[in-house]
Amino acid sequence: MRHLTVFDLDGTLVDTPRAIVETFTAAFGALGVTAPEAAAVRATIGLPLERAFGGLLGLSPDDELVTGGVRHYQRLFRELILPRSRELVFPGVADGLDELRAQGIGLAVATSKVHASAEALLRAAGLRDRFELVVGADQVTRPKPDPESALLVLRTLGVAPEHAVMVGDTVHDLHLANAAGMRSIAVTYGVQGPAELAVAAPTWFAGTFGEVVALLGANLRDATEELAG
C-alpha cells in the first residue's frame, strides 16, 4: 500500500505571498493601471493567474488586459522572486521532505502556477528533486479548487485517494482535497488563518512544517498498524 502527500507550493513550501503581492503591484504598474490593495491581491493567491487578474480587474479571464497582466507578472516573477527563492523556503521544509521520503511516502506538487513557473521556482529553491511529479494549472482543464489536478497526480502515480493527503494554506487546496476524496492538512503559516481554513473542514491543522511531518508520519503508522491488525 503506497502513501502519497500532495503539496501546494506558494504559502505552503515557499514563503512567496508577500513577494507575489509585490509582483502583482509591479505588473499593474506595467499595465498603467492602479494596483489594488494588498489584501485583495492576497485573497487571490491559490487561483490561476488569469482568474486572479480577471477578478482584480473586473474583467473576463480571456480579456486582452488580463492577458497582458499575466505576461507582465510572469516576467516580473522571473526577475523578482526566482533570485530570492532559496531564502523564501519555509523553515524545516527541505529536511522535512527528506524525512517523509525516508519513510517511504511519495511526494508531489499540485499548484495554481503554470507548470514551467512551478518547476523554475522549485529548482531555484533547491527542492525539485524531492518530488516525483509537479502538476501546474496549465496541465488541467479546471484548476483549483476543482479536484482535476489532484486526480491527475493520483492517476499518474497510481495511488488511491484514501491513501493520499493534500497539504495547503488556502481553502482552494482543501476544497480540492475534499472533492478528490483525500484527507488534508491546513497549514496556518501561509495565506489564510485557522478561522478561514476551518470553513473547508480540513482533516488536520499544522502551525509549522515540522507539525506537517509529524502528522503525516503518525498517519502512516496508523495505516500500517491497521493493515497489520
Backbone hydrogen bonds, N-H to C=O, Kabsch-Sander energy under -0.5 kcal/mol:
donor,donor_aa,acceptor,acceptor_aa,energy
4,L,163,H,-2.1
5,T,106,G,-2.8
6,V,165,V,-2.9
7,F,5,T,-0.5
7,F,108,A,-2.9
8,D,167,V,-2.5
11,G,14,V,-2.9
12,T,9,L,-1.6
13,L,9,L,-2.4
14,V,9,L,-1.8
15,D,88,L,-3.8
16,T,14,V,-2.3
20,I,16,T,-2.9
21,V,17,P,-2.1
22,E,18,R,-2.0
23,T,19,A,-2.2
24,F,20,I,-2.7
25,T,21,V,-2.5
26,A,22,E,-2.2
27,A,23,T,-2.3
28,F,24,F,-2.6
29,G,25,T,-1.9
30,A,26,A,-2.1
31,L,27,A,-1.5
32,G,28,F,-0.8
32,G,29,G,-0.8
33,V,28,F,-2.6
40,A,37,E,-0.5
41,V,37,E,-1.6
42,R,38,A,-2.8
43,A,39,A,-1.6
44,T,41,V,-1.7
45,I,41,V,-0.5
45,I,42,R,-1.2
46,G,47,L,-0.5
47,L,44,T,-2.2
52,A,48,P,-2.4
53,F,49,L,-3.1
54,G,50,E,-2.2
55,G,51,R,-2.5
56,L,52,A,-2.3
57,L,53,F,-2.4
58,G,54,G,-1.2
59,L,54,G,-2.4
63,D,60,S,-2.2
67,T,63,D,-2.4
68,G,64,E,-2.0
69,G,65,L,-2.2
70,V,66,V,-2.5
71,R,67,T,-2.1
72,H,68,G,-2.5
73,Y,69,G,-2.6
74,Q,70,V,-2.6
75,R,71,R,-1.8
76,L,72,H,-2.7
77,F,73,Y,-2.9
78,R,74,Q,-1.4
79,E,75,R,-1.4
80,L,76,L,-3.5
81,I,77,F,-1.7
82,L,77,F,-1.9
84,R,81,I,-1.6
85,S,82,L,-1.5
87,E,84,R,-0.5
88,L,84,R,-0.9
88,L,85,S,-0.7
89,V,85,S,-0.6
89,V,86,R,-0.8
90,F,13,L,-2.1
93,V,90,F,-1.8
96,G,92,G,-2.2
97,L,93,V,-2.8
98,D,94,A,-1.8
99,E,95,D,-2.2
100,L,96,G,-2.2
101,R,97,L,-2.3
102,A,98,D,-2.1
103,Q,99,E,-1.2
104,G,101,R,-1.7
105,I,100,L,-2.2
106,G,3,H,-3.0
108,A,5,T,-2.0
109,V,133,L,-2.1
110,A,7,F,-2.3
111,T,135,V,-2.4
118,A,114,V,-2.3
119,E,115,H,-2.7
120,A,116,A,-2.2
121,L,117,S,-2.4
122,L,118,A,-2.6
123,R,119,E,-2.5
124,A,120,A,-2.5
125,A,121,L,-2.0
126,G,123,R,-1.1
127,L,122,L,-2.8
128,R,122,L,-1.1
130,R,127,L,-2.1
131,F,128,R,-1.6
132,E,107,L,-2.7
133,L,107,L,-0.7
135,V,109,V,-2.8
136,G,134,V,-0.5
137,A,113,K,-2.5
139,Q,136,G,-1.8
140,V,137,A,-1.0
146,D,143,P,-1.8
149,S,146,D,-0.6
151,L,147,P,-2.7
152,L,148,E,-2.2
153,V,149,S,-1.9
154,L,150,A,-2.6
155,R,151,L,-2.6
156,T,152,L,-2.5
157,L,153,V,-2.4
158,G,154,L,-1.0
159,V,154,L,-2.0
163,H,160,A,-2.0
164,A,161,P,-1.8
165,V,4,L,-1.9
166,M,183,R,-2.6
167,V,6,V,-2.8
168,G,185,I,-2.1
173,D,170,T,-0.7
174,L,170,T,-1.4
175,H,171,V,-3.0
176,L,172,H,-1.8
177,A,173,D,-2.1
178,N,174,L,-2.5
179,A,175,H,-2.5
180,A,176,L,-1.8
181,G,177,A,-0.8
181,G,178,N,-0.8
182,M,177,A,-2.7
183,R,164,A,-1.5
185,I,166,M,-2.8
186,A,204,W,-2.7
187,V,168,G,-2.4
187,V,185,I,-0.7
188,T,206,A,-2.5
190,G,187,V,-0.5
192,Q,169,D,-1.5
197,L,193,G,-2.4
198,A,194,P,-2.4
199,V,195,A,-0.7
199,V,196,E,-0.7
200,A,197,L,-1.5
201,A,198,A,-1.9
203,T,184,S,-0.6
204,W,184,S,-1.9
206,A,186,A,-2.3
212,V,208,T,-1.4
213,V,209,F,-2.3
214,A,210,G,-2.1
215,L,211,E,-2.5
216,L,212,V,-2.4
217,G,213,V,-2.3
218,A,214,A,-2.3
219,N,215,L,-2.3
220,L,216,L,-2.1
221,R,217,G,-2.2
222,D,218,A,-2.6
223,A,219,N,-2.1
224,T,220,L,-2.3
225,E,221,R,-2.6
226,E,222,D,-2.3
227,L,223,A,-2.1
228,A,224,T,-2.3
229,G,225,E,-2.3
